[in-house]
Structure formats: C-alpha cells, structure tokens
C-alpha cells in the first residue's frame, strides 16, 4: 500500500474541541484508510503556534520526507500546517522537492498532487493568515476590556501590592514600608541612598528576598539600593494611577487607566517629588571638581565605573557601600592616582592634536577600495538577474525542458545569493569607511581650532575633548601594578595601549 504521514497541531491559544489532537488523528486515520493509504507515522506538535516554523514534530516530518518514508501528508486543515502564507508555501514547496504531496481533510480542493489543488492552496492560506490576525486583534481587545474592569494583566507586581482575584491588592507589611519611604523623603529630606541604608539596617527584606525569587532566574543580593528606592518614589501606582499599555510596540499606545487602591496620599507623593528635585540640585552643587576621565573609566574586575575624588579614581564596587552592601561582595580593584593618570592621557591627547601628522590627510584623500568593490558587485548582480529573466523566457517559450531549467535556475539562484551577500558586506564596509573619513575630517578641524590655545583650555573643555577622543580606559590589577588600557577612536593614536605602574 502507499504510505502517508499524518500531521496534527493545536496551539495553546486554541480551545476548540473539534481541533483537539485526538480528534484530528482519529479523523485523519479513517480518511487515510478510505483513500487507500497506510499511515507510516503520525507527527504531533502540541502547544505550538502555526506561525512559527521551529516545531519538533514538523522538523522530523520534513527530515523523513527527504528519506522518502511516505508519499503524501494528511492534515485536518491547512492552518494546522501553517497560518502564514509565506510559511505555508515554503513548507509545501519543500515537500514537493521531496516528491511528497499535501492533502487537507476539511478542504478537499487542497491537494498538491493536482493543479487545481495548488491554485486553491493560495486562497486558503490567505484566509488562514487573516483568521490568525483577527484572533490576535480580538485577544488585544479582550485584554483592554479586562484592564478597564480593574484586572491586573501580569508583569512585575509593584512592591507593596499582591495579586488577589486578578487585581492588585495592598500587602499590609509592604504597604507600611512604602508609606514610610515616602515619609522619610518628604518630611526628613532623606536621599534615596539614606533610605536604602536605613531599610538594610532595620532588616526589611526587598520583594525578591521576601518571596524567595530571583531576577531572570538568578538570585539577587537581597538588599535595598538607592535605585530601587527611587523607582518606588517615582511610581504613580502608589497614588492609584496604574496604566495598562505602556509596553506596547505601537508608536502612540492607547493607554488604559486601571483602578488600583492607593497606598500614599497625593500630597505626600508630590512632597516627595519636590524633595527629590532639591536633593538632585544639592548633589550637583557638591561636585566641585571636573574630572577629565569622568564616565570613561571601567573596572576590569567587576565591570563597574570608576569615580573620581580629590586624589584618586576608585571603583564604585569598592567604595560605594550601596553598590555592594555586603563586604564580601565588594570589588577588590585598586585605586588609581588621579593626577598621574590624567596627566599621562592628556599629554597623549595634546601631542596628537598639536601634530596630527601627514598620515591623517593622506588617509582622508585616498581612494576607497570599498567604493569600487560595491560598483563591481552591483554590475555583477544586475547581470545575473538579467540572465535569470532570460532563462525564464527561454523555458516559457519551450526552448529548454523543465529538468534543464531547474538545474540552471538553481545554479543562478545560488550565484545571485552569493553576490548579494558579498554586496551587502561591501556596502557595510563602504558605509563604515565613509563614516570614518567624516570623523577624521572632524578631528582635523578640532585640531586646527585647538592648536593655538591647547594650553589654555578650561577643565570643562579638556573633559569635552577627552570624551571626543577617548573611547575607554580599563583598569586591570596585575602583579603588583595596575594596567591601564586606553583606546582612542581616531587617527594616529588609534588604537593605543598605555601601561604603567599606578600606585594604589
């Protein structure tokens, strides 16, 4: 007897009983018997969307089709195989290349072993995709309606709340902590770091530690930090203003206000916001020094930033107790003397700006080989596309047989894909080269502007120049010394590595 395969699928979203896996298998097994086929294998994908190609059973089916284990695949409906037009055609074409046809029980006209079946296939695939899109739209409307009724639709539950009967409900112990946080800031003027210190001193557990959870499957330190306190103080959910729809990908999301029990009074919330603004101004006034390498130095041990002081640059993970509240977790990276490090790097910058050299201008003016490569590849690609069109005309006019056409078109398609890949890579190199030349032009202009007053720049101006030229400074502890790696973006000092023994 002729061999056939049965393919069944139900996504997690579909709850229609007549499409259950057992029902599909039972109907298709009886149908195979009526058609005179023997079922060689049954392939089942439970809980997989028809819009995705990566399905375990479907992968096995395609592999077995290549081995010639069956002559036809039976499905209950075309959308069981695929709900996307492009995916449906791709799968059917791959089956046809293996000499395997497709037949649909619910759509008799879909039978790729006949010409009329292939024609009907396109129409049915379009409707399958339309049905899926309609279902998705109905789901979105249902979520909006649920949000309007006050239901919480998932995500991270704000500290101070729990979910009961699908709604955000105050958690008494955490709610009291939230009100205390707002009071400390609004009435005592505490900073977020000061609040975090007090919560850690009192042994108040954060939400993750209280519930024994981690972040993305990883355990946390289980301590309060200033950033977490700030997120609480900025969250308007605590005054009952929770909004659904902020995370949509639409450029102008249609937001839905959701009724949530407030934990703090609006007046207290506003007072806390005003105090946060005053704290920010006060912190800005405390920054009396301008650090040449601010924001540019990273720790080679823990990856955190280095911050400046009057004498040293130091790793945040070592000096900031809020960044690493537990002593055993603090970074061991050494301090770096600020004056020596800044002087060394600034002298490199100064030397380059005073004499960027003839190599810079020669590089700007030289002919780009990437530009010629792009032009040649574009001409080659156009020639191959025209050859493909001529081959199709020759086949349609009866000049060559089908077997010859397929053999030659396969070779042409492979060559076209190869040239397209090379062209894309060449274009990327050309764009990068053009951007580099533009940057070098800007650098030459910067050198010309600063050359006459390089030694009269203010600390703020030096910092701006350093940010323009210095990409990164990485501090790495070595054997009794600190290794400084400095990478510059442009010109003769790119890349450059400076190594020195910088006392801790």
C-alpha positions in Angstrom: 0.0 0.0 0.0 1.0 3.6 -0.5 2.4 5.3 2.6 1.2 8.6 4.1 2.0 10.7 7.1 -0.4 12.4 9.5 0.4 15.8 10.9 -1.7 17.3 13.8 -1.2 20.5 15.8 -3.1 22.6 18.4 -1.7 25.9 19.8 -2.0 26.9 23.4 -4.4 29.6 22.4 -6.9 27.3 20.6 -9.5 25.7 22.8 -12.0 24.4 20.2 -12.6 20.8 21.0 -13.1 19.7 17.4 -9.5 20.7 16.7 -8.1 18.6 19.6 -5.1 16.4 18.7 -7.0 13.1 19.3 -9.9 14.3 17.2 -7.6 15.3 14.3 -5.7 12.0 14.5 -8.9 9.9 14.6 -10.4 11.6 11.6 -7.2 11.6 9.5 -6.6 7.9 10.3 -10.1 6.9 9.0 -9.6 9.2 5.9 -6.2 7.6 5.1 -7.9 4.1 5.1 -10.6 5.4 2.7 -8.0 6.8 0.4 -6.1 3.5 0.4 -3.1 4.8 2.3 -1.2 3.1 5.1 -0.2 5.5 7.9 3.6 5.4 8.1 3.9 7.8 11.0 2.0 10.4 13.0 3.6 13.8 13.8 2.1 15.9 16.6 3.1 19.4 17.8 1.0 20.2 20.9 1.2 23.8 22.1 3.0 25.3 19.1 1.8 28.3 17.0 1.2 27.7 13.3 3.0 31.0 12.6 6.4 29.5 13.7 8.4 27.1 11.7 10.6 25.8 14.5 8.4 22.8 15.7 9.9 19.5 16.7 7.4 17.2 15.0 7.4 19.3 11.8 11.2 19.2 11.7 11.1 15.4 12.0 8.4 15.2 9.3 10.5 17.2 6.8 13.5 15.0 7.5 11.5 11.8 7.0 10.1 13.3 3.8 13.6 13.6 2.4 14.2 10.0 3.1 11.1 9.0 1.1 9.2 7.4 4.0 5.8 8.5 2.6 4.2 9.9 -0.5 1.7 12.3 1.0 1.0 14.3 4.2 -2.6 14.5 5.5 -3.7 17.4 7.6 -7.1 18.2 9.1 -6.9 21.8 7.8 -4.2 23.8 6.1 -3.9 26.1 9.1 -2.8 23.0 11.1 0.4 23.1 8.9 0.9 26.8 8.8 -1.0 30.1 9.5 1.3 32.3 7.4 1.0 32.4 3.6 4.8 32.5 3.1 5.4 29.7 5.6 2.7 27.5 4.1 4.1 27.9 0.5 7.6 27.3 1.8 6.7 24.0 3.6 4.7 22.7 0.6 7.5 23.6 -1.8 10.0 21.7 0.4 7.6 18.7 0.5 7.2 18.8 -3.3 11.0 18.8 -3.7 11.0 15.5 -1.8 8.2 14.2 -4.1 5.6 14.4 -1.3 2.1 15.9 -1.7 -0.2 17.5 0.8 -4.0 16.9 1.3 -6.4 18.6 3.6 -9.4 16.7 5.0 -11.6 19.8 5.6 -10.6 21.5 2.3 -11.0 18.8 -0.5 -9.7 21.3 -3.1 -6.4 21.5 -1.4 -4.4 18.6 -2.9 -1.0 19.5 -4.3 -1.0 16.3 -6.3 -3.4 18.1 -8.7 -3.1 21.5 -10.5 -6.5 22.8 -9.2 -5.4 21.9 -5.7 -2.3 24.1 -6.0 -4.4 27.0 -7.2 -6.9 26.8 -4.3 -4.0 26.5 -1.9 -3.0 30.2 -2.2 -6.5 31.4 -1.4 -6.9 29.2 1.6 -3.5 30.2 3.0 -4.5 33.9 2.8 -7.7 33.2 4.8 -5.8 31.2 7.4 -3.5 34.2 8.0 -6.4 36.6 8.1 -8.1 34.4 10.7 -5.0 34.4 12.9 -4.6 38.2 12.7 -8.3 38.5 13.6 -7.9 36.2 16.6 -4.9 38.3 17.8 -6.9 41.5 17.5 -9.8 40.0 19.5 -7.3 39.0 22.1 -5.9 42.5 22.4 -9.4 43.9 22.7 -10.2 41.4 25.4 -7.1 42.4 27.4 -8.1 46.1 27.1 -11.5 45.3 28.4 -10.1 43.3 31.3 -7.8 46.2 32.2 -10.7 48.7 32.1 -12.5 46.4 34.6 -9.6 46.8 37.0 -7.9 43.4 36.4 -4.1 43.2 36.7 -2.7 41.6 33.5 0.7 40.4 34.6 4.2 41.7 34.9 6.3 42.6 38.0 3.9 43.3 40.9 4.9 46.6 42.5 6.3 46.5 46.0 3.5 47.0 48.5 0.9 45.0 46.5 -0.1 41.4 45.9 -2.5 39.9 43.3 -5.8 38.6 44.6 -8.6 37.5 42.3 -6.7 39.0 39.4 -6.5 42.5 40.9 -3.7 44.5 42.7 -4.4 44.4 46.4 -2.3 46.1 49.2 0.1 43.8 51.1 -0.1 45.2 54.6 3.5 44.9 55.7 5.0 46.1 52.4 2.4 48.9 52.2 3.6 50.2 55.5 7.2 50.2 54.3 6.1 52.2 51.1 4.4 54.9 53.2 7.5 55.1 55.5 9.8 55.6 52.5 7.7 58.5 51.2 7.6 60.0 54.7 11.4 59.8 55.2 12.0 61.6 51.9 9.1 64.2 52.1 9.4 65.1 55.8 13.0 64.4 56.7 14.6 65.2 53.4 16.5 61.9 53.2 18.2 60.8 50.0 17.4 57.5 48.3 20.8 56.2 49.5 20.0 57.2 53.0 16.6 55.4 52.8 18.2 52.3 51.5 20.8 52.3 54.3 18.0 52.5 56.9 16.0 49.7 55.4 19.0 47.5 55.3 19.8 48.4 58.9 16.3 47.5 60.0 16.5 44.2 58.1 13.5 45.0 55.9 13.5 42.4 53.1 13.1 43.6 49.5 10.3 41.8 47.5 12.6 39.3 45.8 14.2 38.1 49.0 10.8 38.1 50.8 9.3 35.8 48.1 12.4 33.8 47.6 12.6 34.8 43.9 15.4 35.9 41.6 15.7 38.2 38.6 15.5 36.3 35.3 16.3 33.1 37.1 19.3 34.5 39.0 19.5 35.1 42.8 19.9 38.6 44.0 21.9 40.1 46.9 18.6 40.7 48.7 19.4 44.2 49.8 18.0 47.7 49.2 19.8 50.1 46.9 19.1 53.7 46.1 17.9 52.9 42.6 15.2 50.6 43.8 14.0 53.2 46.3 13.9 55.8 43.6 11.7 53.6 41.4 9.2 53.3 44.3 9.2 57.1 44.8 8.6 57.7 41.1 5.9 55.0 40.7 2.4 56.7 40.4 0.7 53.4 41.1 1.1 54.3 44.8 -1.4 57.1 44.3 -3.8 54.9 42.4 -2.7 55.8 38.9 -1.8 52.5 37.3 -1.8 52.5 33.5 -2.0 49.5 31.1 -0.5 49.6 27.6 2.8 51.4 28.2 4.9 48.5 26.9 3.1 48.2 23.6 5.2 48.5 20.4 2.8 51.0 18.8 4.3 54.5 18.4 1.3 56.0 20.1 0.0 53.4 22.5 -3.7 53.6 23.6 -3.3 53.7 27.4 -5.9 52.3 29.7 -6.2 53.6 33.3 -6.7 50.8 35.8 -8.3 51.3 39.2 -5.8 50.5 41.9 -6.1 51.0 45.7 -3.6 53.9 46.6 -1.0 53.5 49.3 0.0 57.1 49.8 -1.8 60.4 49.7 -1.2 62.6 46.6 0.1 65.4 48.8 2.7 63.2 50.3 3.7 61.9 46.8 4.1 65.4 45.5 6.1 66.5 48.5 8.5 63.6 47.9 8.9 64.5 44.3 9.8 68.1 45.2 12.4 66.9 47.8 13.9 64.6 45.2 14.4 67.6 42.9 16.1 69.5 45.8 18.3 66.6 46.6 19.4 66.4 42.9 20.4 70.1 43.0 22.2 69.7 46.2 24.2 66.8 44.9 25.1 68.8 41.8 26.5 71.6 43.9 28.7 69.1 45.8 30.5 68.2 42.5 33.2 70.9 42.9 35.8 69.2 40.7 35.8 68.5 37.0 37.2 65.0 36.3 38.9 64.6 33.0 38.0 60.9 32.6 34.5 61.1 34.1 32.4 58.3 32.7 35.3 56.8 30.7 37.0 54.5 33.2 35.7 51.0 33.8 36.8 48.4 36.2 38.5 45.3 34.7 37.5 43.2 37.7 33.7 43.8 38.2 32.9 46.0 35.1 31.6 48.9 37.1 32.6 52.5 36.6 35.5 54.3 38.3 34.6 57.6 40.1 36.9 60.4 40.9 37.9 62.0 44.2 40.5 64.7 45.0 43.4 62.3 44.8 42.2 59.0 43.2 39.9 57.3 40.8 38.2 54.3 42.5 35.9 51.5 41.5 32.3 52.1 42.6 32.0 48.4 43.6 34.7 49.0 46.2 33.9 52.4 47.6 30.1 52.6 47.4 28.5 50.6 50.1 25.1 50.8 48.3 26.6 49.3 45.1 28.0 46.4 47.2 26.3 46.5 50.7 27.8 43.1 51.7 31.5 43.5 52.4 32.4 40.1 51.0 30.9 41.1 47.7 32.8 44.3 47.3 35.3 44.7 44.4 39.0 44.4 45.1 40.2 46.6 42.2 42.9 49.1 43.3 42.6 52.9 43.3 44.4 54.9 40.7 46.2 58.2 41.4 44.1 60.8 39.6 46.8 63.4 38.8 49.3 60.9 37.2 46.6 59.1 35.1 45.0 62.3 33.8 48.4 63.9 33.1 49.5 60.8 31.1 46.4 60.6 29.0 46.1 64.4 28.4 49.7 64.5 27.2 48.9 61.8 24.6 45.8 63.9 23.5 47.8 67.1 23.4 50.6 65.6 21.4 48.2 64.3 18.8 46.2 67.5 18.5 49.3 69.6 18.1 50.7 67.4 15.3 48.1 65.0 13.8 50.6 64.2 11.1 50.6 63.8 7.3 49.1 60.3 7.6 45.8 61.8 8.6 45.4 63.9 5.5 46.7 61.1 3.3 44.1 58.7 4.7 41.3 61.2 4.1 42.3 61.8 0.5 43.0 58.2 -0.6 40.6 56.4 -2.9 38.3 53.9 -1.1 38.7 50.4 -2.5 35.3 49.5 -1.0 33.6 52.0 -3.3 35.0 50.3 -6.4 34.1 46.9 -5.0 30.4 47.9 -4.5 30.2 49.2 -8.0 31.6 45.9 -9.5 29.3 43.7 -7.4 26.3 45.8 -8.3 27.0 45.3 -12.0 27.6 41.6 -11.5 24.3 41.2 -9.6 22.4 43.0 -12.3 23.9 40.7 -15.0 22.9 37.6 -13.0 19.3 38.9 -12.5 19.0 39.6 -16.3 20.4 36.1 -17.0 17.7 34.6 -14.7 14.9 36.5 -16.6 16.3 35.4 -20.0 16.3 31.8 -18.7 12.7 32.0 -17.6 11.7 33.4 -21.0 13.5 30.6 -22.8 11.7 28.0 -20.6 8.3 29.5 -21.2 8.9 29.6 -24.9 9.8 25.9 -25.0 13.5 26.5 -25.7 14.6 24.2 -22.9 12.9 21.4 -20.9 11.9 21.6 -17.3 14.7 19.5 -15.9 17.3 21.7 -17.6 15.6 24.8 -16.5 15.5 23.7 -12.8 19.2 22.7 -12.9 20.3 26.0 -14.4 18.0 28.2 -12.3 19.3 26.5 -9.1 22.8 27.4 -10.1 21.8 31.0 -10.9 20.0 31.5 -7.7 23.0 30.2 -5.7 25.3 32.7 -7.5 22.8 35.5 -7.0 22.6 34.8 -3.3 26.4 34.7 -3.1 26.8 38.0 -4.9 24.0 39.6 -2.8 25.8 38.6 0.4 29.1 39.9 -0.8 27.4 43.2 -1.9 25.8 43.7 1.5 29.1 43.2 3.2 30.9 45.6 0.8 28.2 48.2 1.4 28.6 47.9 5.1 32.4 48.4 4.8 31.8 51.3 2.5 29.5 53.0 5.0 31.9 52.4 7.8 34.8 53.8 5.7 32.8 56.9 4.9 31.8 57.5 8.5 35.5 57.1 9.5 36.6 59.6 6.9 33.9 62.1 8.1 35.2 61.6 11.7 38.7 62.2 10.6 37.7 65.4 8.8 36.1 66.5 12.1 39.2 65.5 14.0 41.4 67.6 11.7 39.0 70.6 12.2 39.2 70.1 16.0 43.0 70.0 15.9 43.0 73.3 13.9 40.7 75.0 16.3 42.5 74.0 19.5 46.1 74.1 18.3 46.7 77.8 19.3 45.1 77.6 22.7 45.7 74.0 23.7 47.4 75.0 26.9 44.7 77.5 27.9 41.7 75.1 27.9 39.4 75.1 30.9 38.9 71.8 32.8 35.4 71.6 31.3 36.9 72.0 27.8 39.5 69.4 28.4 36.9 67.0 29.6 34.9 67.6 26.4 37.9 66.9 24.2 38.7 63.7 26.2 35.2 62.5 25.6 35.6 63.1 21.9 38.8 61.2 21.6 38.9 58.6 24.4 36.7 55.6 24.0 37.5 53.7 27.2 40.0 53.4 30.0 40.1 50.0 31.6 41.8 49.5 35.0 43.1 45.9 35.5 45.1 44.8 38.5 48.3 42.9 37.7 51.2 41.6 39.7 51.8 44.5 42.0 50.7 47.1 39.4 47.6 48.4 37.7 47.4 48.0 34.0 45.8 51.0 32.1 44.4 50.3 28.7 43.5 53.4 26.7 41.7 53.1 23.4 41.3 56.1 21.1 38.8 56.3 18.3 40.6 58.2 15.5 43.8 59.0 13.8 47.3 58.0 14.7 46.5 57.3 18.3 44.0 54.6 17.4 44.4 52.1 19.0 46.8 52.9 21.7 47.6 51.0 24.9 49.3 52.7 27.8 50.8 50.6 30.5 52.1 51.9 33.8 52.6 51.2 37.4 49.9 53.4 39.1 50.2 53.3 42.9 47.1 52.2 44.8 
